[in-house]
Amino acid sequence: MVAVCDFVLTGEATHIDTLQEIDSYLLDLARPDIFDDGDPRNVVVEKQQRFGKLCAALADQGFPRAGELTLFDFHSAIDYLIEKNKTD
């Protein structure tokens, strides 16, 4: 926080370097356990696979291009199917 204040007050680029170091440190702390792009259990890959499976399930239920829906429409489609399956 002090580095941010120093940068705002002085405008010196050296404070930006400090901020970038802090950002990198904090991002490394929050990094998922598996984030290696080559690892098949990569967090990003797992999320993409889950999204793909969800889109396929939506396609089976009449939403053929679920991946192209807006976020609101995507969630609405999921909510609709959850409610529909509760009554079936």
C-alpha positions, 0 to 999 in steps of 0.5 A, a space after each residue: 500500500 505504501 508503494 501505491 501511495 508513493 507512486 501516486 504522490 511522486 509519479 516515479 516509475 521505480 514505484 511501479 516496479 515495486 508494485 509489479 513485484 508485489 503483484 507477482 508475489 500475491 499472484 503466486 500465492 493464489 496460484 492453483 496447485 496445478 497450473 502447468 499448461 502441459 499438465 492434463 490436470 491443469 485447472 484451466 483445462 479442467 474448467 474448459 472440459 467441464 464447460 464443454 461437457 455442460 454445453 454438450 448436455 445443454 445441446 442434448 436438451 435443445 440448446 444447440 449452441 450453448 457456448 455462444 449464449 450470453 452469460 445471462 442466457 447460459 445461466 437461465 438455460 441451466 436454471 430452466 433445465 434444473 427446474 424442468 428436471 425437478 418436475 419430471 
